[in-house]
Amino acid sequence: MPSSTEESYSKTFMVDSSDSETENEDLALVHMVLNKLTLKDQTLLHRLYKKVPYAFNNLWRDQHQCLDFGKLQWKLHGSNLQLFLQDMCTDFRSVHFRSEHLQEELNILEQAGIEHLINVEFCEISWDNSLAQKYTKFPQWPLHALPKLLSNLLYLEMHAPVQACYIEQFKKLESLKIYDEISSSALKEILSTDADLKLFHLPGNFIYQLSGISKCKHLSNLLVNLQTFLTSPKEILQLPELLVLGLTQLTENKEALNALSLIIEQKGSRLKSFQLNCSFMDTAENLTQLELNRCLSLEELELVNCKFENQDIIKLCLPSNQTYALFCNCLDLMDGQLLIFIKASTKLKEIVLINCPKLTVDLLHDVVKVRITSEQEEPLLIRVKDCPELWDSYQNNLAIHWSKVQSIIKVECLMDNYNPIENVQFTFHELEGRRNLQVQA
């Protein structure tokens, strides 16, 4: 129960401030907020009150660069929300819309008098999965308002189905990720525009015809599932600026291996990095078909979930020019197999071993012998994680032995988190002519 002094102060505050009932209510709200501050903070605010609006704008810019109505509406309503949007409309750098509430969220912007979010470069449109099971369609017409609202958009992530044609109207769009289904007409419009699209990802299960994709002259990063790739492999591989190609949903049949072989056959001379999750393969012997030893400009090799099964690693036709290699979750990889690989990889500077439990410290002893005889100028860096037998023995003898051979090999515990690739990714070198143009520019 408030004291008589508090009640007297409150009444004086209300009556002396204004005769207007509305202003009295506003002042009461301000009083309630100020009353939560310490006396020291109150005096600071009183002294610097002219700087408060500017300070709020700076604070909001730092804390709310993303406009997210789903989170914002829990905190602000009515005129308070409108004021916040009006002050921040040029400071938002990204926006998150909920497709099932899109019209409602656009109405809020309209009521605040906001026609453009000129500095927004990233937009994510989410989709309630529980609704996806109940409704196969939702109103698409609100989506047509987005290109005008987000005229400088560069990155778009779409988790809802795309049925209407509007994405091609984002004239500056460089990155597009569509996680749900897209209609053939909408896809055709995207591929037929002379846009600046550089990244295009279709990670879902849906199969598409990518006819005309070779005309996307700026496209450098493409992710599709295996079956979509197989509809237009020739056109995809003709993309003039293609630097990164990812395939998902590799299957346990010859189609996947044939597709990988085709890519290596046509673009292996430009292959810079090759990352492969081998879980779709019966055994590492399937790697032989890829003939990775043809890739003479390969710099990085990553193999995940590979079943070596005492295979002769020489017969796997693995590359030998890479400077970096990674083996992850290779549960039966043996010392002798890896030693042969290291011996053949004369340019190798770093190798990462994650969850390869069969490896022992004997591998390190043999690598030292190989590197001494090959007279390598730089020590080989071996980074280890979840290889207990190798790492424990190394640690126990670090001061006695391994510290003395660090000019030949260096062993480190991998502290960084590593997310293994789930399928396959090819990374290619830039064309020489394009690289020279960039240097001149």
N, C-alpha and C positions, 0 to 999 in steps of 0.2 A: 504494500500500500504506500503510494507516494506521500512524502511529507508535505506539510502546509507550505513550507518554503518553496519546494519544487512546483507545487500547484500554482502558487503566486507568481513564480517566475514564468511558468508556461503561459498563464493568462496575460501577463504583461506583454510577453513576446507576441502573442496573438493579436491583442487589441492595438498595441502601439504600432505594429508593422503595417497594417492595412485594414481598411473597412470592408474590403472585398472578401466575400466568403471563399472564393476560389484561391485568392492569394493567401488567405489565412491557412487554407489546407496545404498549399505548397510550402509555406513557411514552417508549418508543423512537421512536414516531411523532412525538410532541411534540418530542423532542430533535432529531430530524432536521429538523423545521421551524425550530426556534429556531436551529439551527446555521447556517442560511442568512442569519440576520440579523447585522448588525454589532454589535459590543460595545455601542455607544451605544444602538442600538435594543433590544438585549436588556435593558439596565439600565432603559430607559424602560418596557418591557413589565413588568418585574419590579416596578417602583415603582407602576405603575397597573393592575396585573392585575385588580383588582375592576371596573374600567370596561371591560374587554375585551369581555364579552358585549354590553353596551349599544352599544359602538362598532361591533361587527360588525353589529348590527341596523340601525344608522343607515347603514352602508356598503351593506348589502344592499338597504335601501329605496331608496337613491339609484341603485344600479346594476341592480336587477332588479325593476322595477315590472311587467314583463311576464313571466308564467309561460309559458315555452316549453320543453316537454319535449324537443323535437328537439335543442335546443342544450344543455339542462341535463344530459341523460343522458350527454353526452360528458365532463362535468366531475365529476358526483357519482353515487354508487351506494349502494345499501343504506341503512345507518343514517345515513350522512352526508346522503343525499338526504332521508330522512325528517325529520331534524333541521332542515334548511334549510326544508322545506315547512311544518313545524309553527311555526317562528318567523316565517315570512313570510306565512302564510295570510291574515291580515287586512290585509296591506300591498300585496298584488298589486292593480293597477288594471286589468290586461288579461291575457288568456290566449290562447295559440295552441295549438289541438289539431290533430293530424293524423288525418284521418278513418280512414285505413287502420290506425292504431294507437290509436284512441280508447279501446277497451275496456282495453287495456294501460295507458294513461295514467290512466284512471279508477281502475283497480285500485291504482296507485301512491298516489293520493290516499286511497283507502280504507284501505290498509295504514298510512298515516301518521295515520289517525284523523280525516281532514278530510272533513266532510260538506257544508260550505258555504264558498264564496269570496265573502264578503258584500260586499266592496268592489270586486269586479270589475265594471266597466261596459262594457268592450269585449271581444268575443270574435271571433276569426277561426278558421275551420275550413278547413284546406287540403285539397287533393285531388291526389294524385300523378297527373299526366297520363299517365305511362307505364302506370299501372294502369288508367286510364280506357279505354284501348284494349283491354285484356285482359278486364276485368270491367265489365259494364254495371250490375251491382248490387253493393252491399256491405252488411254487416249494419247495419240502421237502429236496432235496439233499443237500442244504447248511447246513442243520441242522446236517448232519452226521459229519461235521468238528468240532462240538462243544465239544464232549468228549475229543478229543486230545488237543484242545485249553485250555479247563477248566478241567484239570486232577484232581484238588483238590476241585472240586465243592461239596458243602454240601447242598445248598438250591436252588431249581429251582421253579420259578413261570411261568407257561405257559398259556398265554391268547389266543394263536392261536390254530387252530385245529392241532391235532397230528395224522398223518396218517402213518408215517414211524416208523420203530423200530430203535431207537438210544438212548433213555433215559436209557435203561438198561446198557449201556456202561459207564455211570458215576459210577465208582466203589465205590466211597466214598459218594454217595448221601444219605442224611439222611431225607430230607424234600422235598416233591413234591406236588405242587398244580397245578391242570389242570382245567382251568375255561371254556374252550371250549370243543369240542367233541374229543374223542380219539378213534382210531380204535380198534376193538376187538383184532387184531393181536398184536398191540403195547401194549395194556393193558395186554395181556397174557404174553408177554415177561417180562414186569415189575414185574408181580406177580410171575413168575417162577424163577427169579434170586435169588441167595442167597446173597442179598445185605444187606446193613446196614440201609435200609429205616425204619425210625421211625415214620414219619408223612406222611400221604397220604390223600389229600383232593380232592374231586370231587364235587364242589359246584354247578355245572350247572344243567340243566334240563334233561340231557340225562340219559337214563336207561342202566345200564351195568350188565353183569353177572360177578360176582367176584369169579368164581370157582378157587380154588387153593390159595385163599388169606390166608387161615389158615396156609400155609407153610411160611408165612412172619414172621419169629420167632422174629424179632426185632420190629415189628410194634406196636407202643403204642398209636398213635393218628390217628383216622380215622373219616373223615367227608364224608357222602354220602347222597343222597336224599332218601326219604322213599321207593320208588319203587325199587331202587337199593339194599337197605338193604333187602327187601323182596325176592330178587332173591337168596340170600345166607345167611339167618340169622344164620343158624347153624354154618357155617364156620367162620363167623365174630365173633360170640360169643365164638368160640374156640381159637381165637388168644391168645397165651400164655402170651404176654406182654401188652395186651390192658389196657390202663389207661384212655383214653378219647375217647368217642364215641359221635359224633354229627349226628343228622338226620335233613335234611331240607325238605321243601315242605310237611309239615304235612297237611293232608286233612280232610275235615269235613265228615268223615265216620268212620266205625268201624276199618278199616285197621290201622289207626294211633294208636288208643287206644290199639288194639290188639298187635301191634308191641312194644309199650312201656311196656305193661304188660308182654310180653315175656321176654324182657330184664331184667325187675325187678325180674321176677320169677327166671331167671337163674343166675343173677349176683347181685341181691339185697343185698346179705349178704356182698358184697364187695363195695357197693355204698358209696362213700364219699361225693359227691356233686351232686345235681340234680337241673338243671335250665330248666324251661319250660315256653314257651310263650303259654298261653292257648287260644289264639284268634281263634284257629280252633275248639274249643269246644263250644257247645251250652251254657253250664252252668258249674259251678264248681262241680256239682254233678257227672260229668264224671270222676273226680279225684278218686272217690270211687273205680272204676274198677282197678286202678293201685295198690291199697293196699300198699301205701307207708309206712304204719306203720310196714311193714315187714322188712324195711331197718334199722336194729338196729345199724349199724355203721355209719349211715348218719350224717355228721357234718354240711353241708350247704344246705339250701333250698331256692330257688328263684322262685317266681311265678309272671308272668307278664301278664297283660291284662286278669285277671281272673274275671269272672262274678259270684259273690257269691249269689246274688238274694235271700237274707234272708235264705240261706241254713243253716241247723244245722251243724256247722263246725265239730262237733264230728263225724257225719256220713260220713264225707269225707275221713276218714281213713288216715289222714295226719300223718307224722312221729312225734316223740316226743323227740328224743335224740339229735337233732341238737343244736349246740352252736351259729349258725348264721342263720338268716332268713331275707329275703327281699320280700317285696310286692310292685310292681310297676304298676302304671296305673290300679289299682283295684278301679274303680270309685264308686262302691257301697259297699265296705267293711265297715262294721259298728263297732262301739266300742265294742259291746258285743261279736261279732264274734272273733275279734282279741284278746280280753281279755281271751276267752276260750282257744285259741291257745297258748297264753303266759303262762297261768296257767298250761296247759298240758306239756309244754316244760320246764321241770325242770332244764335242763342244759343250757338254753339259756343265752348267754352273750351279744349278740348284735342283734338288729333288725333295719332294714332300711325300711323307709316308704316314697315312692316317688309317688306323684300325687294320693293320696288317700283322696279326698276332704271331704268325709263324716265323717272322724275321728275328734273327738273333744278332748278338754282338760279333759273331764270326764274319758277318757281312762287312762290318767296318774294318776289321783286320785285312780282309781281302781287298777292299777298296783302296786302302792305304798302299798295298803292294802294287795295284794296278796304276794308281796315280803317280807313284814314284817312277815306275818304268816308263810311263808315257810322258814324263817331264812336263806336266801341266804347270802353267805359271800361276794360276789362281787356285786357291783351295776350293774343294767341292763343298757346298753348303747342303747339309742334310737336316731337314726339319721334320720332327717326329711327334706324333700324337697317337696315343692308344696302341703303342707297340711295346708292351710291358717288358718282355724279355730283353729286347734290344736296349731300351732306355734305362732300365734298372741297372743292368750290367755296366753300361756306359757311365752312369752316375757314380757307381761304386768305385770305378777305377779312373775317374777323371783326373785327379791330382797325380796319381802314380804314372799313368800312361798317356791318356788322351790329350792332356794339356800340352804334351811335347810334340804332337803331330798336327797342331792346328794350322800349320802352314800348308798342310796337305788336305785335311778335311776338317770341317767345323760342324758340330752336331748341336742342334738347338731344339728345345721343346716348343712346339707350335702352340702359342697362346691364343691366337686369333680364332674366332669362330669361322668354320668353313661350311658352306651350304653346298653339298654335292649337286651337280647338275642332274636333272631328272631324266633327260632324254639325250639330245645331241645338239651341239652348236659348232658351226664352222665360222671362223673369222678369217677374212682374206686381207692380203696386202692391198694397199691402194695401187691403182695403175700408175706406172712411172710418169706418164704425161700429166696426170692429175696432180701428183705429188710435186712435180716441178712448177706447175702453175701456182700452187699454194705458196711455195717458197718464194717465187717472184713477187706474188702479191704482198 
